[in-house]
Amino acid sequence: MNPVSAPSVSVIVPCGTAGRYLDEAVESVLLQTFQDFEIVIVADGSTDPETRRVLAGYRRPKTRVISTLHHGVAAAKNAAIEDAAGYISSLEAADKLAPTFLERATGVLGSNPHVAFVSGWLQTFGEEERTWKHDRCDLTALLAECTVAGPALVRKSAVLAVGGFDEHMPAPGDEQWDLWIRVVKAGFSGVSIPEVLFYRRCQADSIGPSCGRHASPVPLLRYLVDKHQEAYRAHAFDVLLMKEEQSCDLLKATYALDRQVSGWLEPMVQRRRQELNRLLAKVDTIRRQVEDQKRLQHLDAALNAQREQLNGVTRSMIDAEQELSKLRASLSWQLTAPLRYAKDTAARWLRSARRGASGR
């Protein structure tokens, strides 16, 4: 790297399987209000087809890509640190920086030579939205939990002074917590700006306190306690006290939630259930009315068919009467009248004779 043109900040972005989000992460850096930076993407020997496709010939302003064999996230970060700038930020490929982060953090580091790193609050997005707030980053706080956000801006000299990221941590991501402990143990200090400066993407497979999902902490805690035994012995009481305070805060939050559930949510659910029952009854009434309407429509159709049939018979009768009237008015009907009279008379005489014969 040419010292004359070297930027003051290197944003390191390890990219193993999150290639589909890489453009969003890079864009959040390019939109910074502080522009004296470079972006170093570390292609960590990914086997993910989409990530490999994205990284192939990746071109963005102020951005370069270096490739390493797949030895883990910590090794990928260490490879990028070797020729990085004076200040370093490690950004996950699925996450984003707030636009003012570099301006705010470089301002603190530039005016406070004794400060080695600058963190801030973190806002999650995606499947879960919450604000991860931590204001303390002293050794006691860090021994109790990781209170420094991963993309915190840190002096390269401080990272090199403690040997970089530990490549033997139990799981990816654990190297951040260990680094901050070692930096503070070495005599460096850090500050946390009380505002949201980072955005963490939460997905189904996201692990970490900021997303509210934790892998088993036992292997990590065992590793940290074994590695930093003297620090844990010296600060055991204060660490336990912090954990006790956290437990009390959790109990208070749980109690407040229980009161909210019993005092507000349960009555609301009961009212909603009653409203639902009323709506279901109304729907049932409407359904019966529709069924009745369908039956009436069926009866109307049958009645209309009967009306049509009756109208047909009526028209036939009218036609027959008209034909009969025409027949009676015809000359042939008048000429055959005496014959019909004689026939009718003979028929009456024959019926009378039969009745007389049956009477004897």
C-alpha positions as CSV (number, residue, x, y, z in Angstrom):
1,M,0.0,0.0,0.0
2,N,1.3,3.5,-0.9
3,P,1.7,5.5,2.3
4,V,1.0,8.7,0.5
5,S,-2.4,7.6,-0.8
6,A,-3.3,5.3,2.1
7,P,-6.7,5.9,3.6
8,S,-7.1,6.4,7.3
9,V,-9.8,3.7,7.7
10,S,-10.0,0.1,6.4
11,V,-13.4,-1.5,6.6
12,I,-12.8,-5.3,6.5
13,V,-15.7,-7.4,5.2
14,P,-15.2,-11.1,5.5
15,C,-17.6,-12.8,3.0
16,G,-18.1,-16.6,3.3
17,T,-21.8,-17.3,2.6
18,A,-23.6,-13.9,2.7
19,G,-22.8,-12.8,-0.9
20,R,-26.4,-12.0,-1.6
21,Y,-26.2,-9.2,1.0
22,L,-22.7,-7.9,0.2
23,D,-23.9,-5.0,-1.9
24,E,-26.0,-3.6,0.9
25,A,-23.1,-3.8,3.3
26,V,-20.7,-2.1,0.9
27,E,-23.3,0.6,0.0
28,S,-23.6,1.5,3.7
29,V,-19.9,2.2,3.8
30,L,-19.8,4.1,0.5
31,L,-22.6,6.4,1.9
32,Q,-20.6,7.4,5.0
33,T,-20.3,11.1,5.7
34,F,-16.6,10.5,6.3
35,Q,-15.0,9.4,3.0
36,D,-11.3,8.7,3.8
37,F,-11.6,4.9,3.8
38,E,-11.1,1.7,1.9
39,I,-13.2,-1.4,1.8
40,V,-11.3,-4.7,2.0
41,I,-13.5,-7.7,1.1
42,V,-12.0,-11.0,2.2
43,A,-13.2,-13.9,0.0
44,D,-12.9,-16.6,2.7
45,G,-12.7,-19.7,0.4
46,S,-16.4,-19.8,0.1
47,T,-18.2,-22.9,-1.3
48,D,-21.5,-21.0,-1.6
49,P,-22.4,-20.7,-5.3
50,E,-24.2,-17.4,-5.0
51,T,-21.3,-15.9,-3.0
52,R,-18.7,-17.1,-5.4
53,R,-20.7,-15.6,-8.3
54,V,-21.0,-12.2,-6.5
55,L,-17.3,-12.1,-5.6
56,A,-16.1,-13.0,-9.1
57,G,-14.9,-9.8,-10.6
58,Y,-16.5,-7.7,-7.9
59,R,-16.1,-4.0,-8.6
60,R,-17.2,-1.1,-6.4
61,P,-15.6,2.3,-5.6
62,K,-12.8,2.3,-3.0
63,T,-13.2,-1.5,-2.8
64,R,-10.7,-4.3,-3.2
65,V,-11.1,-8.1,-2.8
66,I,-8.5,-10.4,-1.4
67,S,-8.8,-14.2,-1.4
68,T,-7.8,-16.6,1.4
69,L,-8.1,-20.3,2.0
70,H,-11.0,-21.1,4.2
71,H,-9.5,-21.0,7.7
72,G,-12.4,-19.2,9.4
73,V,-13.6,-15.7,10.0
74,A,-10.8,-14.8,12.5
75,A,-8.1,-15.9,10.0
76,A,-9.8,-13.9,7.2
77,K,-9.7,-10.8,9.4
78,N,-6.1,-11.3,10.3
79,A,-5.1,-11.6,6.7
80,A,-6.8,-8.3,5.9
81,I,-5.2,-6.5,8.8
82,E,-1.7,-7.0,7.6
83,D,-1.8,-4.1,5.1
84,A,-4.9,-2.3,6.5
85,A,-5.0,1.4,7.4
86,G,-4.5,3.0,10.8
87,Y,-8.1,2.5,11.9
88,I,-10.0,-0.8,11.4
89,S,-13.7,-1.8,11.4
90,S,-14.8,-5.4,10.9
91,L,-18.2,-5.4,9.2
92,E,-20.1,-8.6,8.6
93,A,-21.3,-9.0,4.9
94,A,-24.9,-9.2,6.0
95,D,-24.8,-6.1,8.2
96,K,-24.7,-2.3,7.7
97,L,-23.2,0.8,9.2
98,A,-25.1,4.0,10.0
99,P,-24.1,6.9,7.7
100,T,-22.3,8.9,10.4
101,F,-20.5,6.0,12.1
102,L,-17.0,6.6,10.7
103,E,-17.3,10.4,11.2
104,R,-18.3,10.0,14.8
105,A,-15.8,7.3,15.6
106,T,-12.7,8.9,13.9
107,G,-13.6,12.1,15.6
108,V,-13.3,10.4,19.0
109,L,-10.1,8.5,18.2
110,G,-8.5,11.6,16.6
111,S,-9.2,13.8,19.7
112,N,-8.5,11.1,22.3
113,P,-5.1,9.4,21.9
114,H,-5.7,7.2,24.9
115,V,-8.9,5.7,23.4
116,A,-8.2,2.6,21.3
117,F,-11.7,1.7,20.0
118,V,-15.1,3.3,19.6
119,S,-18.4,1.3,19.7
120,G,-22.1,2.3,19.8
121,W,-25.6,0.9,19.9
122,L,-26.8,-1.7,17.4
123,Q,-30.2,-1.9,15.8
124,T,-31.4,-5.3,14.5
125,F,-33.5,-5.7,11.3
126,G,-35.0,-8.5,9.3
127,E,-36.9,-11.1,11.2
128,E,-36.5,-9.2,14.5
129,E,-36.2,-5.6,15.4
130,R,-34.7,-4.4,18.7
131,T,-32.1,-2.0,19.9
132,W,-29.0,-3.5,21.6
133,K,-27.7,-0.9,24.0
134,H,-24.4,-1.1,25.9
135,D,-22.6,1.9,27.4
136,R,-19.8,0.2,29.3
137,C,-16.7,-1.4,27.8
138,D,-14.4,-1.6,30.7
139,L,-12.8,-4.9,31.7
140,T,-15.4,-5.9,34.3
141,A,-18.2,-5.3,31.8
142,L,-16.4,-7.2,29.1
143,L,-15.6,-10.2,31.3
144,A,-19.4,-10.4,32.1
145,E,-20.5,-10.2,28.4
146,C,-19.4,-8.7,25.1
147,T,-20.5,-5.1,25.3
148,V,-18.7,-3.9,22.2
149,A,-20.4,-4.2,18.7
150,G,-18.4,-6.2,16.1
151,P,-17.9,-3.3,13.7
152,A,-16.4,-1.0,16.4
153,L,-13.6,1.2,15.0
154,V,-10.2,0.2,16.5
155,R,-6.7,1.3,16.1
156,K,-4.6,-1.1,14.1
157,S,-1.8,-0.7,16.5
158,A,-3.9,-1.9,19.4
159,V,-5.0,-5.0,17.5
160,L,-1.5,-5.9,16.5
161,A,-0.3,-5.3,20.0
162,V,-2.5,-8.1,21.3
163,G,-1.7,-10.5,18.4
164,G,-4.8,-10.0,16.3
165,F,-7.9,-12.2,16.4
166,D,-7.7,-15.6,18.0
167,E,-8.2,-18.2,15.3
168,H,-8.9,-21.0,17.7
169,M,-12.2,-19.7,19.2
170,P,-15.0,-22.3,19.6
171,A,-17.3,-20.7,17.0
172,P,-17.2,-17.9,14.4
173,G,-18.0,-14.5,15.9
174,D,-16.5,-15.4,19.3
175,E,-13.2,-13.8,18.3
176,Q,-14.7,-10.3,18.7
177,W,-15.4,-10.7,22.4
178,D,-12.0,-12.2,23.1
179,L,-10.3,-9.4,21.1
180,W,-11.9,-6.6,23.2
181,I,-11.0,-8.4,26.5
182,R,-7.4,-8.6,25.4
183,V,-7.2,-5.0,24.2
184,V,-8.6,-3.7,27.5
185,K,-6.3,-6.1,29.5
186,A,-3.4,-4.6,27.6
187,G,-4.1,-1.2,29.0
188,F,-6.1,0.3,26.1
189,S,-9.5,1.8,26.7
190,G,-12.7,2.2,24.6
191,V,-15.8,4.3,24.6
192,S,-19.4,3.6,23.4
193,I,-21.4,6.4,21.7
194,P,-25.0,6.2,23.0
195,E,-26.7,6.2,19.6
196,V,-27.5,3.6,16.9
197,L,-24.4,3.3,14.7
198,F,-24.7,-0.3,13.5
199,Y,-27.4,-2.4,11.9
200,R,-27.4,-6.2,12.4
201,R,-29.4,-8.5,10.1
202,C,-31.4,-11.1,12.0
203,Q,-32.3,-14.3,10.2
204,A,-33.5,-17.8,11.1
205,D,-29.9,-18.9,11.5
206,S,-28.6,-15.8,13.3
207,I,-26.8,-16.5,16.6
208,G,-26.0,-13.8,19.1
209,P,-27.4,-11.7,21.9
210,S,-28.3,-8.8,19.6
211,C,-30.8,-11.2,17.7
212,G,-32.1,-12.7,20.9
213,R,-30.9,-16.2,19.9
214,H,-27.9,-18.0,21.6
215,A,-26.0,-21.1,20.9
216,S,-24.8,-23.0,24.0
217,P,-22.5,-20.5,25.9
218,V,-20.7,-23.2,27.8
219,P,-17.8,-23.9,25.3
220,L,-17.2,-20.2,24.8
221,L,-17.3,-19.3,28.5
222,R,-15.0,-22.3,29.4
223,Y,-12.5,-21.1,26.7
224,L,-12.6,-17.5,27.9
225,V,-12.3,-18.3,31.6
226,D,-9.3,-20.7,30.9
227,K,-7.7,-18.1,28.7
228,H,-8.2,-15.1,31.0
229,Q,-8.1,-16.9,34.4
230,E,-6.2,-14.1,36.2
231,A,-8.6,-11.4,35.0
232,Y,-11.7,-13.4,36.0
233,R,-10.1,-14.1,39.5
234,A,-9.4,-10.5,40.0
235,H,-12.9,-9.3,38.9
236,A,-14.9,-12.3,40.0
237,F,-17.0,-10.4,42.5
238,D,-17.8,-7.5,40.2
239,V,-18.6,-9.9,37.3
240,L,-21.0,-11.8,39.6
241,L,-22.5,-8.6,40.8
242,M,-23.2,-7.5,37.2
243,K,-24.7,-10.8,36.4
244,E,-26.9,-10.5,39.5
245,E,-28.0,-7.1,38.4
246,Q,-28.8,-8.4,35.0
247,S,-30.8,-11.2,36.5
248,C,-32.8,-8.7,38.6
249,D,-33.4,-6.6,35.6
250,L,-34.6,-9.7,33.7
251,L,-36.9,-10.6,36.6
252,K,-38.3,-7.1,36.7
253,A,-38.9,-7.2,32.9
254,T,-40.5,-10.6,33.2
255,Y,-42.8,-9.4,36.1
256,A,-43.7,-6.3,34.1
257,L,-44.5,-8.5,31.1
258,D,-46.6,-10.8,33.3
259,R,-48.5,-7.8,34.6
260,Q,-49.0,-6.5,31.1
261,V,-50.3,-9.9,30.0
262,S,-52.7,-10.4,32.9
263,G,-53.8,-6.7,33.2
264,W,-54.0,-5.8,29.5
265,L,-53.4,-8.6,27.0
266,E,-55.7,-11.2,28.6
267,P,-58.7,-8.9,28.9
268,M,-58.0,-7.7,25.3
269,V,-57.8,-11.3,24.1
270,Q,-61.1,-12.0,25.9
271,R,-62.8,-9.0,24.2
272,R,-61.4,-10.1,20.9
273,R,-62.6,-13.6,21.5
274,Q,-66.1,-12.4,22.3
275,E,-66.1,-10.2,19.2
276,L,-65.0,-13.1,17.1
277,N,-67.8,-15.2,18.5
278,R,-70.3,-12.4,17.6
279,L,-68.8,-12.3,14.1
280,L,-69.0,-16.0,13.7
281,A,-72.7,-16.0,14.8
282,K,-73.4,-13.2,12.3
283,V,-71.6,-15.1,9.6
284,D,-73.7,-18.2,10.5
285,T,-76.9,-16.1,10.3
286,I,-75.9,-14.7,6.9
287,R,-75.1,-18.2,5.7
288,R,-78.5,-19.5,6.7
289,Q,-80.1,-16.4,5.0
290,V,-78.1,-17.2,1.9
291,E,-79.2,-20.8,2.0
292,D,-82.9,-19.7,2.5
293,Q,-82.5,-17.3,-0.4
294,K,-81.1,-20.1,-2.6
295,R,-84.2,-22.3,-1.6
296,L,-86.5,-19.4,-2.4
297,Q,-84.8,-18.9,-5.7
298,H,-85.2,-22.6,-6.4
299,L,-89.0,-22.4,-5.6
300,D,-89.3,-19.3,-7.7
301,A,-87.8,-21.2,-10.6
302,A,-90.2,-24.1,-10.1
303,L,-93.1,-21.7,-9.8
304,N,-92.1,-19.9,-13.0
305,A,-91.9,-23.3,-14.8
306,Q,-95.5,-24.1,-13.6
307,R,-96.6,-20.6,-14.7
308,E,-95.1,-21.2,-18.1
309,Q,-96.8,-24.6,-18.3
310,L,-100.1,-23.1,-17.3
311,N,-99.7,-20.3,-19.8
312,G,-99.1,-22.9,-22.5
313,V,-102.3,-24.8,-21.5
314,T,-104.2,-21.5,-21.4
315,R,-103.0,-20.6,-24.9
316,S,-103.9,-24.1,-26.2
317,M,-107.5,-23.7,-24.7
318,I,-107.8,-20.2,-26.3
319,D,-106.7,-21.6,-29.6
320,A,-109.2,-24.5,-29.3
321,E,-112.0,-22.2,-28.4
322,Q,-111.2,-20.0,-31.3
323,E,-111.1,-23.1,-33.6
324,L,-114.5,-24.3,-32.1
325,S,-116.0,-20.8,-32.6
326,K,-114.9,-20.9,-36.2
327,L,-116.2,-24.4,-36.7
328,R,-119.7,-23.5,-35.3
329,A,-119.8,-20.5,-37.5
330,S,-119.0,-22.5,-40.6
331,L,-121.6,-23.6,-43.2
332,S,-120.8,-27.3,-42.8
333,W,-121.6,-27.1,-39.1
334,Q,-125.0,-25.5,-39.8
335,L,-125.9,-28.1,-42.6
336,T,-125.1,-31.0,-40.3
337,A,-127.2,-29.7,-37.4
338,P,-130.3,-31.9,-38.2
339,L,-128.1,-35.0,-38.2
340,R,-126.5,-34.1,-34.9
341,Y,-130.0,-33.5,-33.5
342,A,-131.3,-36.8,-34.7
343,K,-128.2,-38.5,-33.3
344,D,-128.7,-36.9,-29.9
345,T,-132.4,-37.8,-29.8
346,A,-131.7,-41.4,-30.7
347,A,-129.1,-41.5,-28.0
348,R,-131.5,-40.2,-25.4
349,W,-134.3,-42.7,-26.5
350,L,-131.8,-45.6,-26.2
351,R,-130.7,-44.6,-22.7
352,S,-134.3,-44.3,-21.6
353,A,-135.2,-47.7,-23.0
354,R,-132.3,-49.3,-21.2
355,R,-133.4,-47.7,-17.9
356,G,-136.9,-49.1,-18.5
357,A,-135.7,-52.5,-19.2
358,S,-133.6,-52.6,-16.1
359,G,-136.5,-51.5,-14.0
360,R,-138.8,-54.5,-15.0
